[in-house]
Amino acid sequence: GSDLDLQAQGDAAKVRVHKRPFAAGGLRYAYHMFFDGQARMHLVVKESKFKVKHSSPQEVHRYFLKNHRRAEEFGRAFNRACKAAAGSHNSIAGRARVKFAKAFVVQLDDPSSESGFRYVTAERHIEGRYVKFNGNDGFVNE
């Protein structure tokens, strides 16, 4: 299997997901999710706005993870280029950094779903005001 194959990590846990999204992009809704295990976590889970048939949930999320990892690599390349451009000077280029939140795929039990569960993508909630600069649907915030 590929490193993009979905694999079980850890035990099942009880989580709380808000019923209403707090944000919506061109393709997905974003919900708050709370995990109250040994270490309380506040996550953001994202789910497609569209009911689309795919050959498997794994296919959908493998595609997401592949693109996320590609974006992470572009971010690392950007950071290296900025550092190289700055040289020994303490310039803005030398301090510029791109950092990605780690993304995961989570399987949620959902009795109302045809399969009894659904998959969502999850990442750590980051406090603060969020400004969207661009979107998957071609949106650019000028």
Disulfide bonds with the S-S distance in Angstrom:
none
